[in-house]
């Protein structure tokens, strides 16, 4: 049975997270800690922190979201570039999103020994917003009840992340949601500039009622 890169990333993330919950040393070493990155040059934390999560709810939310939207981005890339190049680009896209989305937080907290965070926030947000650029009118449903076009829920999601990033009290890097989203948008527009025209054509004709 073929396993997509999206599913493989989810499996690795789940295993790493479960192991981290049982092994604090591993969890501590994987945590995104800007102070330790700066002082000890532990730059691998930019990537490692994306493969561990705070708890089962955090893991489940991120991985379910990543499954649906990551799969769409992976399918687009393999269609556009061929299977193996497309998969390679997708993996680089995900890892790049994890690392680059954390850079603003690193610069902000590199002198703060008390700050730490974990989770695939940047990679997940990048996949969501890359998908929204490709298919802005695709409905996204919350709890199977409230369904709205992706671009609307994207705006709500960014607002929520902006509020939570100011609170900064749950070990989740909400700033990474914002910068991961930006990374996903820029990434797709570089590969497919015409997607911008398609996006705005779709959005401008949308009517909620």
N, C-alpha and C positions, 0 to 999 in steps of 0.2 A: 504494500500500500504506500503510495506517495504521500509524503508529509510536506506541506508548504513551509516556507521560511517563517511565516506568521505563526503557525502552530508550533514549530520548533522553538521559536523565541519564547512562546508562552510556556512550553514544557520546561525549558531551562529556568525561566523566571520562577515558576511554581516550585521546582525542586530547590532552587537556591533560597527562596523565601522560607520554605518549610525547614530547611537545614538551619537557616539563621535563627529561627524561633527556638530551636533546640540547642544551638551552639552560639552563645553570646560573643565568644571571641571572633567567630566568623562574621557575625552581624556587625560588631563594632568595627572590624577592619574594612567592611564593605560600605559603611555609612558615609554619606557625603558630608564631610567636615572640612570647610574651607581653611580653617586654622591649621589643621594637620596637613592638608594638601600643600599649603604655603610653607610651613615650617619643615616638613619632612619630605617634600617633593613627591608625595604619594598621588600622582596625577591619575593613576588607574581608578581612583575613587569616582572620577567623573563617569566612568562606565559601570563599575561594580555596583554603585548605589542604585542603578536602574534595574538591577536584577534581584533586589530584596525589597520587601514591603513590611509595613508596620503591623498588619494583622490580616486575617482572612478576608474581611470586608474590603479593605484597601486593595488587596491582591485581586479579589474577584471583580471589583468594579473596573480596575485598570485593564485586566486581561480580557474581560468580556467586551469592553469598549474597543480594545486593540484588535480583538479577533475580527469584529465586523468591519472596522475601518481600515485596519492594516491589510486585511485580505483584499479589499478593493484597490488599495494603492499597489499592492504586489501584483495583482492581476493587470492593472494598467501598465506597470513597468515591464512585465514579461510580454505583454502584447506589443508594446512599443519597441522594445529592444531585443526580444527573443528570450527564451527561458533562462539560460544560465547568466547572460549579462544582466537581465532584468532582476533576477534573484540577488545577484551580487550588489547591484545598485540599491535594491531595497534594504539589504542588511546594512550597507553603508549609510543609507538614509536614516535608519533607526538608531544606529550607534552614534551617528553625527548629531541627531536630535537630542539624544541623552546628554551628550557632552556639551554641545553649544548652548543648549537651553539653561545649563547650570552656570555658565560663565558670569552673567550679571550677579548671581547670588554669591559666587566665589569672590568677586571683586568687592561686593558689599560687606561680606562677613569674614574676610580672610584674617582679620585681626581679632575676631571674636571666638574665643575657645569654647564657648557654650553653645554655639549654633551647630546643629546637625540635622540632616534630613535624609530621606530615602524614598525610593519608589520610582516607577517608570513614567512619571508625570510628563516629562518633556517628550519622550518618544510617543506616548499615547496621544498627547495633544497634537503633535506634528501629523500623525496619521489621520486624526479626526479632521483637521483643517485642510490638509491636502485633499482629502475626500470631498470636503465641502466645496472647494474650488472646482473640482472635477464634476461634481453632481450637487449643485446648491439646492435643488428642489427635492432631493431625496428625503423622504420623511424619516425622522428619527423619533422613536417612541420612548417615553419615560414610563417605566413600569407597565407597559402595554396599555396605558390609558391615554396620556396626553401625547399626541403626535403632531409635530410641527416640522416644516422644512429645515434642513440642516443649517442654513445660514442664520435662521432666527435663534435656534438653540445654541449656535456657536456664539452669538452675541451675548446671550444670557450666561453662557459658560464663562466667557471672558470677564463679565461683570462680577460673577461670583468669585472667580479666582483673584481678581483685583482686591475685593473686600477681604478675602481670607488671607491674602499675602500681607495685608496690613496688621492682621491679628497675630500671625506668626506664632501659633501656639500648639500645633498638632504634629510636628515632625514631618510634615508634608511640604515639599517645596512648591508652593502655589505660584511663585514667580516663574517656575519652570513651565507651568501651563501656558503662561502668556508668551514666553519666548519660544517654547516649543511650537505653539500655534503659528507664530511669525515665521519660524524656520520652515514649517510644512508648507505655508503659503508661498514663500519665496522659492523653495525647492521646486514645486510644481510649475510655477510661472517661468522659472529658468528653463525647465525641460519643455514646457508647452506654453509659450507666451499667448497663444490663441485662446487658452483657457480663460484668460481675463475677460476677453470679449464675450465668450459664451456665458461666463458667470454673470456679468452685468446685464446681458440681454435677458437672462432668466429671471434675475432678481427684480429688474425694473418693471416687469410685467406681472409681478406677483400681487395678488390681492388676498388679504386675510379673510374677507367676507364676500 
